[in-house]
Amino acid sequence: QAQLVESGGGLVQPGGSLRLSCAASGIFSFYSMGWYRQAPGRQRELVAKITTGGSTNYADSVKGRFTISRDNAKNAVYLQMNSLKPEDTAVYYCTGTERLPIGDFTSWGQGTQVTVSS
């Protein structure tokens, strides 16, 4: 199982920006990497994901504000978050999905807190 480590979370005012980073240790080939988030009392939800070829998918709530990108050579994924809102407050988790002969396997990071508050 890959070890994924997130960084870049913190406290930011509404309207501000943050950039989350996630790097995987070891030699893995993730066909898809992404970001999920979980706010208190709510289910974990997909924020954005990106394939090796660069195809992206975003939650409707973040379209136009968040941008996901990745560095395939480094097995790293990034999330640029602009125009942040209080409702973006959550723990953000990085994921990496491998396509194995037995099926897809997804590894998760431990999460980084993002708090949007004045």
C-alpha positions as CSV (number, residue, x, y, z in Angstrom):
1,Q,0.0,0.0,0.0
2,A,1.3,3.4,-0.9
3,Q,2.0,6.0,1.7
4,L,0.4,9.3,0.8
5,V,1.3,12.5,2.7
6,E,-0.7,15.7,2.4
7,S,0.5,19.2,3.2
8,G,-0.6,22.8,2.7
9,G,-3.7,22.9,4.9
10,G,-4.4,25.7,7.4
11,L,-6.6,28.6,8.3
12,V,-7.6,31.1,5.6
13,Q,-10.2,33.9,5.4
14,P,-13.2,33.6,3.1
15,G,-12.1,34.6,-0.4
16,G,-8.6,33.4,0.2
17,S,-6.5,30.7,-1.4
18,L,-4.7,27.6,-0.4
19,R,-2.7,25.0,-2.3
20,L,-2.7,21.4,-1.1
21,S,0.1,19.0,-2.1
22,C,0.3,15.3,-1.8
23,A,3.2,13.0,-2.5
24,A,3.4,9.2,-2.5
25,S,6.3,7.3,-1.2
26,G,7.6,4.2,-3.0
27,I,7.2,3.2,-6.6
28,F,3.6,3.1,-7.7
29,S,1.6,3.8,-10.8
30,F,-1.6,5.6,-10.0
31,Y,-3.9,5.8,-13.0
32,S,-6.0,8.2,-11.0
33,M,-5.2,10.6,-8.1
34,G,-7.7,12.8,-6.3
35,W,-8.9,14.7,-3.3
36,Y,-11.8,14.0,-1.1
37,R,-13.0,16.0,1.9
38,Q,-15.1,15.4,5.0
39,A,-16.7,18.1,7.1
40,P,-17.9,17.5,10.6
41,G,-21.2,15.5,10.6
42,R,-21.1,15.0,6.9
43,Q,-20.1,12.1,4.6
44,R,-16.8,12.1,2.8
45,E,-17.2,13.5,-0.7
46,L,-15.2,13.7,-3.9
47,V,-13.7,17.1,-4.5
48,A,-11.7,16.4,-7.7
49,K,-9.7,13.7,-9.4
50,I,-7.3,13.5,-12.3
51,T,-6.1,10.6,-14.5
52,T,-2.6,9.9,-15.8
53,G,-3.7,11.4,-19.1
54,G,-4.9,14.6,-17.4
55,S,-8.7,14.0,-17.6
56,T,-10.3,15.8,-14.6
57,N,-13.5,15.6,-12.7
58,Y,-14.8,18.1,-10.1
59,A,-17.6,18.3,-7.7
60,D,-20.1,20.9,-8.8
61,S,-19.5,22.9,-5.6
62,V,-15.9,23.6,-6.5
63,K,-16.0,24.0,-10.2
64,G,-14.4,27.2,-11.3
65,R,-12.7,27.7,-8.0
66,F,-10.5,24.7,-7.5
67,T,-7.9,23.2,-9.9
68,I,-6.4,19.8,-9.6
69,S,-3.0,18.9,-11.2
70,R,-0.5,16.2,-10.9
71,D,3.1,15.4,-11.6
72,N,3.2,11.8,-12.8
73,A,7.0,11.5,-12.5
74,K,6.7,12.4,-8.8
75,N,3.5,10.6,-8.0
76,A,2.3,13.9,-6.7
77,V,-1.1,15.6,-6.9
78,Y,-2.0,19.2,-6.1
79,L,-5.2,21.1,-5.4
80,Q,-5.2,24.9,-5.9
81,M,-8.2,26.3,-4.0
82,N,-9.3,29.8,-4.7
83,S,-12.3,31.9,-3.6
84,L,-12.6,29.7,-0.5
85,K,-15.9,29.7,1.4
86,P,-16.7,28.7,4.9
87,E,-18.4,25.6,3.6
88,D,-15.1,24.4,2.2
89,T,-14.0,23.8,5.7
90,A,-13.1,20.1,6.1
91,V,-10.4,17.6,6.3
92,Y,-9.0,17.0,2.9
93,Y,-7.7,13.6,1.9
94,C,-5.4,12.6,-1.0
95,T,-6.0,9.4,-2.9
96,G,-4.1,7.3,-5.3
97,T,-5.8,4.5,-7.3
98,E,-3.8,1.6,-8.8
99,R,-5.2,-0.6,-11.6
100,L,-4.2,-4.1,-10.5
101,P,-5.0,-7.4,-12.2
102,I,-7.4,-8.2,-9.3
103,G,-9.1,-4.8,-9.5
104,D,-8.6,-1.2,-8.5
105,F,-7.0,-0.4,-5.2
106,T,-7.1,3.0,-3.6
107,S,-4.7,4.3,-1.0
108,W,-5.6,7.2,1.2
109,G,-3.5,9.9,3.0
110,Q,-4.2,10.8,6.6
111,G,-5.8,14.1,5.8
112,T,-5.0,17.8,6.2
113,Q,-7.4,20.3,7.9
114,V,-8.6,23.3,5.9
115,T,-10.5,25.9,7.8
116,V,-12.1,28.9,6.1
117,S,-13.1,31.5,8.7
118,S,-12.9,35.2,9.4
